[in-house]
Amino acid sequence: LEFAVEMNNPGSADAVRAALEAAPGVKLLELREQEVLVETAAAAEGVRELLENLGCRAVLKGMGGSEE
């Protein structure tokens, strides 16, 4: 899943990283300026809510499947 995430406050990126790394079943692949890429079997809406509960606006930009 790829999200556009509004991380405007100092420390927002650190909070996003910590929350995603602590979330069960969510693997943080990449954290860039205003973008987050995760691998998960969880629902996209749940990951979006997790990000928004941190005070960051988040929008799902895209999703892909696994070849497994």
A tleap script that builds the chain and sets N, CA, C and O, in Angstrom:
source leaprc.protein.ff14SB
mol = sequence {
  NLEU GLU PHE ALA VAL GLU MET ASN ASN PRO
  GLY SER ALA ASP ALA VAL ARG ALA ALA LEU
  GLU ALA ALA PRO GLY VAL LYS LEU LEU GLU
  LEU ARG GLU GLN GLU VAL LEU VAL GLU THR
  ALA ALA ALA ALA GLU GLY VAL ARG GLU LEU
  LEU GLU ASN LEU GLY CYS ARG ALA VAL LEU
  LYS GLY MET GLY GLY SER GLU CGLU
}
set mol.1.N position { 0.845 -1.176 0.000 }
set mol.1.CA position { 0.000 0.000 0.000 }
set mol.1.C position { 0.885 1.231 0.000 }
set mol.1.O position { 1.897 1.284 0.700 }
set mol.2.N position { 0.501 2.211 -0.782 }
set mol.2.CA position { 1.225 3.476 -0.808 }
set mol.2.C position { 0.273 4.590 -0.389 }
set mol.2.O position { -0.817 4.744 -0.939 }
set mol.3.N position { 0.713 5.357 0.594 }
set mol.3.CA position { -0.089 6.455 1.118 }
set mol.3.C position { 0.640 7.777 0.937 }
set mol.3.O position { 1.860 7.855 1.081 }
set mol.4.N position { -0.124 8.812 0.618 }
set mol.4.CA position { 0.359 10.186 0.725 }
set mol.4.C position { 0.012 10.601 2.145 }
set mol.4.O position { -1.148 10.537 2.550 }
set mol.5.N position { 1.017 11.024 2.899 }
set mol.5.CA position { 0.817 11.340 4.312 }
set mol.5.C position { 1.348 12.745 4.589 }
set mol.5.O position { 2.508 13.049 4.311 }
set mol.6.N position { 0.496 13.581 5.130 }
set mol.6.CA position { 0.872 14.951 5.466 }
set mol.6.C position { 1.610 14.941 6.800 }
set mol.6.O position { 0.993 14.834 7.860 }
set mol.7.N position { 2.933 15.053 6.738 }
set mol.7.CA position { 3.766 15.040 7.942 }
set mol.7.C position { 4.409 16.416 8.087 }
set mol.7.O position { 5.572 16.601 7.729 }
set mol.8.N position { 3.660 17.371 8.606 }
set mol.8.CA position { 4.123 18.752 8.676 }
set mol.8.C position { 4.729 19.143 10.017 }
set mol.8.O position { 5.454 20.134 10.095 }
set mol.9.N position { 4.453 18.403 11.052 }
set mol.9.CA position { 4.957 18.746 12.383 }
set mol.9.C position { 6.324 18.099 12.621 }
set mol.9.O position { 6.592 17.005 12.124 }
set mol.10.N position { 7.176 18.774 13.375 }
set mol.10.CA position { 8.455 18.151 13.727 }
set mol.10.C position { 8.193 16.845 14.490 }
set mol.10.O position { 7.388 16.810 15.420 }
set mol.11.N position { 8.864 15.807 14.094 }
set mol.11.CA position { 8.683 14.524 14.761 }
set mol.11.C position { 7.600 13.662 14.159 }
set mol.11.O position { 7.433 12.514 14.571 }
set mol.12.N position { 6.852 14.182 13.191 }
set mol.12.CA position { 5.772 13.392 12.579 }
set mol.12.C position { 6.306 12.122 11.930 }
set mol.12.O position { 5.729 11.048 12.101 }
set mol.13.N position { 7.393 12.234 11.193 }
set mol.13.CA position { 7.956 11.065 10.514 }
set mol.13.C position { 8.382 10.010 11.527 }
set mol.13.O position { 8.174 8.817 11.305 }
set mol.14.N position { 8.977 10.440 12.637 }
set mol.14.CA position { 9.387 9.486 13.680 }
set mol.14.C position { 8.180 8.806 14.300 }
set mol.14.O position { 8.221 7.608 14.582 }
set mol.15.N position { 7.101 9.559 14.517 }
set mol.15.CA position { 5.877 8.992 15.089 }
set mol.15.C position { 5.245 8.002 14.123 }
set mol.15.O position { 4.773 6.944 14.540 }
set mol.16.N position { 5.232 8.334 12.835 }
set mol.16.CA position { 4.674 7.427 11.817 }
set mol.16.C position { 5.493 6.147 11.775 }
set mol.16.O position { 4.937 5.048 11.768 }
set mol.17.N position { 6.813 6.286 11.746 }
set mol.17.CA position { 7.686 5.098 11.710 }
set mol.17.C position { 7.434 4.201 12.926 }
set mol.17.O position { 7.277 2.988 12.779 }
set mol.18.N position { 7.395 4.785 14.112 }
set mol.18.CA position { 7.196 4.010 15.339 }
set mol.18.C position { 5.840 3.311 15.344 }
set mol.18.O position { 5.747 2.145 15.727 }
set mol.19.N position { 4.791 4.012 14.922 }
set mol.19.CA position { 3.446 3.426 14.924 }
set mol.19.C position { 3.342 2.276 13.936 }
set mol.19.O position { 2.746 1.244 14.248 }
set mol.20.N position { 3.914 2.440 12.749 }
set mol.20.CA position { 3.836 1.381 11.741 }
set mol.20.C position { 4.689 0.182 12.125 }
set mol.20.O position { 4.294 -0.959 11.885 }
set mol.21.N position { 5.848 0.426 12.715 }
set mol.21.CA position { 6.699 -0.685 13.140 }
set mol.21.C position { 6.085 -1.452 14.301 }
set mol.21.O position { 6.362 -2.640 14.469 }
set mol.22.N position { 5.255 -0.795 15.105 }
set mol.22.CA position { 4.598 -1.453 16.239 }
set mol.22.C position { 3.290 -2.126 15.841 }
set mol.22.O position { 2.775 -2.957 16.589 }
set mol.23.N position { 2.747 -1.785 14.683 }
set mol.23.CA position { 1.456 -2.339 14.252 }
set mol.23.C position { 1.636 -3.796 13.831 }
set mol.23.O position { 2.508 -4.104 13.019 }
set mol.24.N position { 0.813 -4.694 14.381 }
set mol.24.CA position { 0.931 -6.105 14.014 }
set mol.24.C position { 0.546 -6.328 12.552 }
set mol.24.O position { -0.464 -5.808 12.077 }
set mol.25.N position { 1.361 -7.104 11.851 }
set mol.25.CA position { 1.053 -7.459 10.469 }
set mol.25.C position { 1.346 -6.373 9.451 }
set mol.25.O position { 0.957 -6.494 8.289 }
set mol.26.N position { 2.029 -5.308 9.870 }
set mol.26.CA position { 2.364 -4.217 8.953 }
set mol.26.C position { 3.886 -4.115 8.870 }
set mol.26.O position { 4.565 -4.005 9.891 }
set mol.27.N position { 4.411 -4.153 7.654 }
set mol.27.CA position { 5.854 -4.029 7.444 }
set mol.27.C position { 6.115 -2.717 6.704 }
set mol.27.O position { 5.668 -2.536 5.572 }
set mol.28.N position { 6.834 -1.815 7.345 }
set mol.28.CA position { 7.184 -0.538 6.735 }
set mol.28.C position { 8.287 -0.777 5.719 }
set mol.28.O position { 9.368 -1.245 6.075 }
set mol.29.N position { 8.024 -0.461 4.456 }
set mol.29.CA position { 9.014 -0.648 3.401 }
set mol.29.C position { 9.794 0.629 3.123 }
set mol.29.O position { 11.007 0.598 2.915 }
set mol.30.N position { 9.083 1.751 3.121 }
set mol.30.CA position { 9.739 3.015 2.804 }
set mol.30.C position { 8.979 4.174 3.426 }
set mol.30.O position { 7.748 4.202 3.435 }
set mol.31.N position { 9.736 5.126 3.943 }
set mol.31.CA position { 9.169 6.343 4.516 }
set mol.31.C position { 9.921 7.509 3.899 }
set mol.31.O position { 11.080 7.758 4.232 }
set mol.32.N position { 9.258 8.222 3.000 }
set mol.32.CA position { 9.858 9.377 2.334 }
set mol.32.C position { 9.069 10.604 2.732 }
set mol.32.O position { 8.060 10.512 3.431 }
set mol.33.N position { 9.535 11.746 2.284 }
set mol.33.CA position { 8.830 12.988 2.561 }
set mol.33.C position { 7.417 12.917 1.991 }
set mol.33.O position { 7.235 12.867 0.774 }
set mol.34.N position { 6.432 12.912 2.861 }
set mol.34.CA position { 5.007 12.918 2.511 }
set mol.34.C position { 4.519 11.616 1.868 }
set mol.34.O position { 3.413 11.587 1.328 }
set mol.35.N position { 5.321 10.530 1.910 }
set mol.35.CA position { 4.897 9.248 1.345 }
set mol.35.C position { 5.314 8.095 2.260 }
set mol.35.O position { 6.387 8.101 2.863 }
set mol.36.N position { 4.419 7.106 2.335 }
set mol.36.CA position { 4.689 5.907 3.134 }
set mol.36.C position { 4.317 4.691 2.292 }
set mol.36.O position { 3.252 4.653 1.676 }
set mol.37.N position { 5.202 3.702 2.273 }
set mol.37.CA position { 4.966 2.459 1.559 }
set mol.37.C position { 5.038 1.318 2.564 }
set mol.37.O position { 6.048 1.148 3.247 }
set mol.38.N position { 3.959 0.535 2.656 }
set mol.38.CA position { 3.912 -0.580 3.599 }
set mol.38.C position { 3.468 -1.848 2.892 }
set mol.38.O position { 2.815 -1.807 1.849 }
set mol.39.N position { 3.836 -2.965 3.480 }
set mol.39.CA position { 3.365 -4.278 3.032 }
set mol.39.C position { 2.522 -4.847 4.160 }
set mol.39.O position { 2.966 -4.907 5.307 }
set mol.40.N position { 1.313 -5.262 3.836 }
set mol.40.CA position { 0.423 -5.784 4.871 }
set mol.40.C position { -0.723 -6.567 4.249 }
set mol.40.O position { -1.072 -6.369 3.085 }
set mol.41.N position { -1.299 -7.457 5.040 }
set mol.41.CA position { -2.522 -8.141 4.643 }
set mol.41.C position { -3.719 -7.447 5.284 }
set mol.41.O position { -4.866 -7.811 5.024 }
set mol.42.N position { -3.448 -6.443 6.126 }
set mol.42.CA position { -4.512 -5.695 6.799 }
set mol.42.C position { -5.245 -4.810 5.788 }
set mol.42.O position { -4.720 -4.511 4.716 }
set mol.43.N position { -6.437 -4.404 6.137 }
set mol.43.CA position { -7.223 -3.529 5.274 }
set mol.43.C position { -6.569 -2.156 5.169 }
set mol.43.O position { -6.047 -1.629 6.152 }
set mol.44.N position { -6.601 -1.590 3.980 }
set mol.44.CA position { -6.023 -0.268 3.748 }
set mol.44.C position { -6.654 0.773 4.664 }
set mol.44.O position { -5.966 1.675 5.140 }
set mol.45.N position { -7.938 0.657 4.911 }
set mol.45.CA position { -8.645 1.623 5.762 }
set mol.45.C position { -8.084 1.606 7.183 }
set mol.45.O position { -7.995 2.655 7.822 }
set mol.46.N position { -7.710 0.448 7.679 }
set mol.46.CA position { -7.142 0.348 9.017 }
set mol.46.C position { -5.790 1.035 9.120 }
set mol.46.O position { -5.499 1.698 10.116 }
set mol.47.N position { -4.960 0.876 8.087 }
set mol.47.CA position { -3.655 1.533 8.080 }
set mol.47.C position { -3.842 3.044 7.965 }
set mol.47.O position { -3.142 3.807 8.632 }
set mol.48.N position { -4.779 3.479 7.125 }
set mol.48.CA position { -5.058 4.908 6.981 }
set mol.48.C position { -5.508 5.505 8.310 }
set mol.48.O position { -5.058 6.584 8.695 }
set mol.49.N position { -6.394 4.803 9.008 }
set mol.49.CA position { -6.865 5.279 10.315 }
set mol.49.C position { -5.723 5.371 11.317 }
set mol.49.O position { -5.663 6.316 12.103 }
set mol.50.N position { -4.822 4.403 11.297 }
set mol.50.CA position { -3.670 4.435 12.187 }
set mol.50.C position { -2.848 5.694 11.939 }
set mol.50.O position { -2.421 6.353 12.887 }
set mol.51.N position { -2.626 6.027 10.683 }
set mol.51.CA position { -1.863 7.228 10.336 }
set mol.51.C position { -2.599 8.496 10.759 }
set mol.51.O position { -1.994 9.427 11.292 }
set mol.52.N position { -3.895 8.523 10.521 }
set mol.52.CA position { -4.675 9.718 10.858 }
set mol.52.C position { -4.813 9.896 12.372 }
set mol.52.O position { -4.949 11.025 12.844 }
set mol.53.N position { -4.782 8.814 13.132 }
set mol.53.CA position { -4.838 8.914 14.594 }
set mol.53.C position { -3.580 9.565 15.161 }
set mol.53.O position { -3.560 9.988 16.317 }
set mol.54.N position { -2.537 9.643 14.350 }
set mol.54.CA position { -1.302 10.323 14.748 }
set mol.54.C position { -1.377 11.819 14.454 }
set mol.54.O position { -0.460 12.569 14.787 }
set mol.55.N position { -2.468 12.246 13.832 }
set mol.55.CA position { -2.626 13.653 13.484 }
set mol.55.C position { -2.135 13.988 12.091 }
set mol.55.O position { -1.969 15.160 11.753 }
set mol.56.N position { -1.902 12.967 11.280 }
set mol.56.CA position { -1.433 13.163 9.905 }
set mol.56.C position { -2.564 12.821 8.935 }
set mol.56.O position { -3.161 11.748 9.027 }
set mol.57.N position { -2.855 13.725 8.013 }
set mol.57.CA position { -3.823 13.386 6.960 }
set mol.57.C position { -3.190 12.351 6.063 }
set mol.57.O position { -2.017 12.475 5.708 }
set mol.58.N position { -3.947 11.320 5.684 }
set mol.58.CA position { -3.419 10.242 4.851 }
set mol.58.C position { -4.420 9.870 3.772 }
set mol.58.O position { -5.622 9.794 4.023 }
set mol.59.N position { -3.913 9.639 2.567 }
set mol.59.CA position { -4.723 9.240 1.429 }
set mol.59.C position { -4.055 8.055 0.756 }
set mol.59.O position { -2.856 8.089 0.482 }
set mol.60.N position { -4.818 7.014 0.489 }
set mol.60.CA position { -4.299 5.856 -0.211 }
set mol.60.C position { -4.029 6.242 -1.659 }
set mol.60.O position { -4.934 6.685 -2.365 }
set mol.61.N position { -2.772 6.074 -2.108 }
set mol.61.CA position { -2.403 6.409 -3.468 }
set mol.61.C position { -2.455 5.191 -4.382 }
set mol.61.O position { -2.755 5.310 -5.570 }
set mol.62.N position { -2.161 4.023 -3.825 }
set mol.62.CA position { -2.150 2.829 -4.659 }
set mol.62.C position { -1.906 1.578 -3.854 }
set mol.62.O position { -1.472 1.620 -2.703 }
set mol.63.N position { -2.201 0.457 -4.497 }
set mol.63.CA position { -1.960 -0.837 -3.876 }
set mol.63.C position { -1.580 -1.834 -4.950 }
set mol.63.O position { -1.959 -1.703 -6.114 }
set mol.64.N position { -0.833 -2.817 -4.538 }
set mol.64.CA position { -0.421 -3.870 -5.459 }
set mol.64.C position { -0.581 -5.212 -4.794 }
set mol.64.O position { -0.796 -5.302 -3.586 }
set mol.65.N position { -0.476 -6.241 -5.583 }
set mol.65.CA position { -0.625 -7.595 -5.070 }
set mol.65.C position { 0.710 -8.277 -4.931 }
set mol.65.O position { 1.738 -7.769 -5.379 }
set mol.66.N position { 0.681 -9.423 -4.311 }
set mol.66.CA position { 1.879 -10.228 -4.126 }
set mol.66.C position { 1.857 -11.375 -5.121 }
set mol.66.O position { 0.790 -11.868 -5.486 }
set mol.67.N position { 3.020 -11.793 -5.552 }
set mol.67.CA position { 3.098 -12.929 -6.479 }
set mol.67.C position { 3.088 -14.253 -5.752 }
set mol.67.O position { 3.083 -15.308 -6.387 }
set mol.68.N position { 3.085 -14.218 -4.415 }
set mol.68.CA position { 3.089 -15.447 -3.617 }
set mol.68.C position { 1.744 -16.096 -3.631 }
set mol.68.O position { 1.558 -17.144 -3.012 }
savepdb mol mol.pdb
quit
